[in-house]
Amino acid sequence: MKKILPFALILAPLLFVSCEKEDPDPEEETNRAYVMIQNFMLGEESIQWVIGGVEMEGTQSYGIPINGYKDLETTSQDILFVAQNASGTTALDSITLTMENGKYYLVALVGDDSGDTTIVRTLEGLTSASGMVEAQFIHGSPGAEPIDVYLGGTDPEDRAISDLAFGHLSDAVLVEGYNIRYSLIIADHADSYEESDKQLEYLLSDQILDNHSYLFILGHEDYSPDSDLAVWLYDLPIE
């Protein structure tokens, strides 16, 4: 039976923020890169980011993305991203990202107190052909087995993603819009689909639009490690 989307699989609200201490002079030419930041760290109610030495105002809750920008000193600059606990007393992970003017990046922290990883990818160049939908998937549940993703059915040709392990981001796949709206199934990886391998199934009829690009993250309903598995859905920029 198909599962109508729970609260976790939504086009989540976006917070758009500057990663700067102060706004630049509007008359000066600015080199600027853009970033979507994701927090899927279990066991932490929220986290604090320090980006390029600047502590961002406020904390980030589990599953709530931040869309922001970073002004660069030149057309390309190495920027250090540090994820801390909410009080700023413990660093959870860090990564240096080479950011370029005009480009859009994804930074996603996934894991729990037994281990975590930060996923980064340049999102520039994502395009969707007419009538198609582009999708990428992150496996963000440290306790779950590697997964297969089926779109539109469970036949071999419907398997869009195979053997995606925790802490990894899939390549983008381009699919017919009606297929992904009809059915999205997350299953434990296997040579062929078995009903017993199914973990989650969603009907996406009202959430997915043609000619759009989406990020799906397998995580949990909230930051508690004991909460149920859930898929979170986010709209990505289209060039």
PAMI-571490 format. One line per field, with one value per residue (C-alpha): residue in three letters; x, y, z; residue number from 1. Coordinates in pm, 1 decimal. Layout:
BEGIN
drenro: c(ALA/...) $
px: c(X/...) $
py: c(Y/...) $
pz: c(Z/...) $
doti: c(NUM/...) $
***
This chain:
BEGIN
drenro: c(MET/LYS/LYS/ILE/LEU/PRO/PHE/ALA/LEU/ILE/LEU/ALA/PRO/LEU/LEU/PHE/VAL/SER/CYS/GLU/LYS/GLU/ASP/PRO/ASP/PRO/GLU/GLU/GLU/THR/ASN/ARG/ALA/TYR/VAL/MET/ILE/GLN/ASN/PHE/MET/LEU/GLY/GLU/GLU/SER/ILE/GLN/TRP/VAL/ILE/GLY/GLY/VAL/GLU/MET/GLU/GLY/THR/GLN/SER/TYR/GLY/ILE/PRO/ILE/ASN/GLY/TYR/LYS/ASP/LEU/GLU/THR/THR/SER/GLN/ASP/ILE/LEU/PHE/VAL/ALA/GLN/ASN/ALA/SER/GLY/THR/THR/ALA/LEU/ASP/SER/ILE/THR/LEU/THR/MET/GLU/ASN/GLY/LYS/TYR/TYR/LEU/VAL/ALA/LEU/VAL/GLY/ASP/ASP/SER/GLY/ASP/THR/THR/ILE/VAL/ARG/THR/LEU/GLU/GLY/LEU/THR/SER/ALA/SER/GLY/MET/VAL/GLU/ALA/GLN/PHE/ILE/HIS/GLY/SER/PRO/GLY/ALA/GLU/PRO/ILE/ASP/VAL/TYR/LEU/GLY/GLY/THR/ASP/PRO/GLU/ASP/ARG/ALA/ILE/SER/ASP/LEU/ALA/PHE/GLY/HIS/LEU/SER/ASP/ALA/VAL/LEU/VAL/GLU/GLY/TYR/ASN/ILE/ARG/TYR/SER/LEU/ILE/ILE/ALA/ASP/HIS/ALA/ASP/SER/TYR/GLU/GLU/SER/ASP/LYS/GLN/LEU/GLU/TYR/LEU/LEU/SER/ASP/GLN/ILE/LEU/ASP/ASN/HIS/SER/TYR/LEU/PHE/ILE/LEU/GLY/HIS/GLU/ASP/TYR/SER/PRO/ASP/SER/ASP/LEU/ALA/VAL/TRP/LEU/TYR/ASP/LEU/PRO/ILE/GLU) $
px: c(0.0/134.2/206.9/81.6/360.5/420.4/521.6/885.8/859.0/778.4/922.3/1089.3/1099.8/1422.2/1612.7/1820.2/2108.5/2436.1/2752.8/2909.0/2975.7/2824.9/2664.5/2900.6/2898.0/2627.5/2839.1/3133.1/3155.4/3112.4/3233.0/2961.3/2899.2/2575.1/2519.5/2244.0/2335.4/2167.8/2172.4/2095.6/2295.6/2110.9/2128.0/2172.0/1856.5/2033.1/2383.5/2588.7/2785.8/3106.3/3175.0/3497.2/3562.9/3220.5/2976.1/2632.8/2355.0/2123.6/2133.4/2008.2/1748.0/1741.6/1605.0/1558.6/1786.5/1964.7/2012.7/2285.6/2570.6/2936.5/3115.9/3460.8/3783.0/3859.4/3677.9/3778.6/3844.0/3887.8/3620.7/3626.0/3287.0/3279.0/2974.8/2951.8/2703.1/2441.8/2644.7/2956.0/3167.5/3230.5/3325.5/3132.7/3296.9/3469.5/3551.2/3723.3/3533.5/3679.2/3398.6/3384.5/3200.9/2844.4/2834.5/2589.9/2701.2/2549.2/2696.5/2522.6/2619.3/2489.8/2556.3/2532.3/2760.2/2926.3/3047.5/2955.8/3052.1/3004.4/2893.0/2970.9/2881.7/2867.2/2507.2/2588.1/2463.0/2160.1/1898.4/1572.3/1452.6/1092.6/852.5/1133.6/1237.6/1594.2/1656.7/1952.1/1949.1/2149.9/2162.6/2164.7/2061.9/2370.2/2180.6/2023.1/2158.0/2263.0/1950.0/1798.1/1554.9/1268.8/1071.2/740.0/738.5/950.7/1069.5/1445.5/1415.6/1246.3/1553.5/1696.8/1960.5/2142.5/2344.8/2360.4/2543.5/2522.3/2706.4/2688.9/2516.2/2396.3/2453.5/2160.0/1903.1/1660.2/1318.1/974.4/768.0/472.8/696.6/836.1/493.8/337.1/570.8/896.1/1017.5/1320.1/1436.8/1736.6/1985.6/1936.7/1996.8/1624.4/1327.5/1158.5/860.0/1033.5/1319.3/1092.3/1156.1/943.0/695.7/554.9/297.7/429.7/137.9/114.7/480.7/673.5/662.3/801.0/1112.9/1233.9/1534.4/1501.1/1715.6/1582.9/1745.8/1684.9/1690.7/1457.4/1137.6/1337.0/1679.8/1612.3/1800.8/1491.2/1256.2/1124.5/1295.4/1161.8/1250.4/1290.3/1239.2/1397.7/1372.3/1709.9/1802.6/1760.2/1982.3) $
py: c(0.0/340.7/576.1/931.8/1169.6/1220.3/1556.8/1463.1/1443.9/1802.9/2090.3/2211.5/2585.0/2763.4/3015.5/3250.2/3405.8/3581.6/3411.3/3756.0/3970.7/4270.9/4347.8/4450.9/4793.9/4769.0/4983.8/4744.1/4447.2/4134.3/3780.6/3565.6/3191.3/3030.4/2733.5/2503.8/2371.6/2057.9/1918.7/1547.5/1490.1/1252.6/1310.9/1689.0/1898.7/2169.2/2260.8/2577.0/2656.3/2857.9/2947.4/3113.6/3207.1/3368.4/3214.6/3211.3/3371.5/3115.0/2736.4/2489.8/2228.9/1877.3/1867.0/2243.7/2371.3/2702.3/2874.8/3133.5/3306.5/3372.7/3675.8/3582.2/3780.0/3668.2/3467.8/3148.9/3098.6/2810.4/2837.2/2632.7/2499.9/2387.2/2220.4/2251.7/2150.1/2415.6/2565.2/2591.4/2390.0/2083.2/2059.8/1779.2/1793.1/2032.9/2053.1/2302.7/2383.4/2569.8/2809.2/2996.1/3311.2/3250.8/2880.4/2697.1/2432.3/2171.4/2107.9/1830.9/1695.5/1342.1/1094.8/1042.0/1029.2/712.5/889.8/1154.9/1287.8/1608.7/1572.7/1849.5/1890.2/2170.3/2212.6/2429.4/2287.7/2095.0/2116.6/1937.0/1858.5/1931.8/1695.6/1543.6/1559.3/1548.9/1380.9/1321.7/1112.2/1124.7/828.0/1003.2/728.6/570.9/263.9/173.8/-69.8/45.3/123.4/92.0/357.1/259.3/522.5/438.3/65.5/-227.0/-376.6/-379.6/-79.8/118.9/102.2/453.4/426.6/107.9/25.3/377.8/353.8/580.2/909.2/912.5/1135.0/974.6/1107.2/1298.6/1087.2/1220.3/1055.1/1104.2/1321.6/1082.3/794.8/968.7/1107.3/759.9/583.0/624.8/314.1/288.5/-72.2/-249.5/-320.8/-655.7/-806.1/-781.5/-626.9/-821.2/-687.6/-783.1/-543.7/-237.7/26.6/320.1/393.7/731.8/872.6/1206.5/1325.4/1671.6/1736.5/1690.2/1927.2/1866.5/2058.8/2077.6/1937.4/1780.3/1651.4/1354.0/1268.9/942.8/1039.6/1022.6/1199.6/1407.5/1423.2/1132.9/815.4/618.5/804.2/636.1/649.1/917.8/1081.2/1459.1/1648.4/1976.3/2183.9/2256.5/2548.1/2501.7/2685.5) $
pz: c(0.0/-89.4/195.9/160.0/247.2/618.5/755.0/697.2/319.6/233.9/43.0/360.0/439.9/353.7/561.0/342.6/528.3/472.7/590.7/635.9/941.8/761.3/427.5/144.7/-14.6/-285.9/-520.4/-508.0/-742.4/-532.2/-591.4/-436.9/-406.2/-289.4/-61.2/68.9/414.4/549.0/905.0/943.6/1261.3/1494.2/1867.5/1835.1/1863.3/1663.1/1549.1/1506.5/1188.9/1160.6/797.5/692.0/1054.5/1096.8/1342.3/1184.9/1383.7/1542.6/1517.5/1256.8/1346.2/1204.0/849.2/812.3/534.0/520.9/187.2/204.6/30.2/96.6/-45.0/-174.7/-168.2/-526.1/-792.6/-606.9/-236.2/8.9/279.7/600.2/717.3/1083.2/1239.6/1618.5/1883.5/1962.6/2246.1/2029.7/2274.0/2055.8/1688.8/1517.8/1175.3/938.2/570.8/341.6/25.3/-273.4/-367.2/-697.3/-793.5/-911.1/-826.6/-598.5/-347.9/-120.3/226.4/422.9/766.4/830.9/1110.1/1486.0/1790.4/1657.7/1344.6/1094.4/754.7/560.9/199.6/-48.2/-411.8/-667.9/-783.2/-1084.3/-1411.6/-1287.0/-1559.1/-1626.5/-1976.2/-2069.8/-1893.0/-1688.9/-1325.4/-1198.4/-862.9/-632.6/-315.9/8.2/244.5/581.9/825.2/988.6/1108.5/774.6/517.7/168.1/-31.8/-376.2/-499.5/-730.2/-920.1/-1085.9/-1008.8/-893.0/-1220.9/-1286.9/-1520.2/-1240.0/-1015.9/-1042.3/-765.6/-664.4/-352.3/-205.2/127.5/430.6/390.6/11.2/-242.8/-564.4/-911.9/-1054.2/-1239.4/-1499.1/-1494.4/-1642.4/-1411.2/-1403.2/-1291.9/-985.5/-894.0/-912.3/-672.8/-480.8/-296.4/-68.3/-27.5/119.6/-157.3/-331.3/-673.7/-746.7/-568.2/-290.7/-96.7/228.2/144.8/124.1/389.9/271.4/-6.9/-104.7/-341.7/-470.7/-681.0/-522.2/-440.7/-766.3/-1064.2/-1412.3/-1514.8/-1154.9/-974.3/-629.0/-345.1/-145.5/189.0/371.8/737.7/1035.4/1135.9/1385.9/1547.9/1784.3/1682.5/1786.3/1550.7/1237.3/899.3/668.1/337.8/324.0/-2.4/-114.6/-430.5/-595.5/-821.1/-1194.4/-1439.0) $
doti: c(1/2/3/4/5/6/7/8/9/10/11/12/13/14/15/16/17/18/19/20/21/22/23/24/25/26/27/28/29/30/31/32/33/34/35/36/37/38/39/40/41/42/43/44/45/46/47/48/49/50/51/52/53/54/55/56/57/58/59/60/61/62/63/64/65/66/67/68/69/70/71/72/73/74/75/76/77/78/79/80/81/82/83/84/85/86/87/88/89/90/91/92/93/94/95/96/97/98/99/100/101/102/103/104/105/106/107/108/109/110/111/112/113/114/115/116/117/118/119/120/121/122/123/124/125/126/127/128/129/130/131/132/133/134/135/136/137/138/139/140/141/142/143/144/145/146/147/148/149/150/151/152/153/154/155/156/157/158/159/160/161/162/163/164/165/166/167/168/169/170/171/172/173/174/175/176/177/178/179/180/181/182/183/184/185/186/187/188/189/190/191/192/193/194/195/196/197/198/199/200/201/202/203/204/205/206/207/208/209/210/211/212/213/214/215/216/217/218/219/220/221/222/223/224/225/226/227/228/229/230/231/232/233/234/235/236/237/238/239) $
***
